[in-house]
Amino acid sequence: PSYFPTLQLAPLARRCVLRAATLRARYGLRTPDALILATAIVQGATRVITNARQWKRVEEVKVACLDDFL
């Protein structure tokens, strides 16, 4: 936390799991990716930053890829 003072850890709640299943089915995501995105969405994130280009297909949250900034 001292390196990332605004980092929040969120529990894997039932509604995150259900949202992950929907994301996985809709976008063909791998389970870990779907869980990460679902948790971000349920927690109210408006943007996620990743190296995973396949996340760009997800419409429920804005996705920025690190190589977009190069």
Number of C-alpha atoms within 10 A of each C-alpha: 8 6 6 7 7 8 9 9 8 11 9 12 10 9 12 22 17 13 18 25 17 15 22 19 13 11 14 13 20 12 15 11 16 24 21 15 26 26 22 17 19 14 13 10 14 11 13 16 11 13 12 13 13 14 21 14 14 15 10 13 18 15 21 17 16 12 10 8 6 5
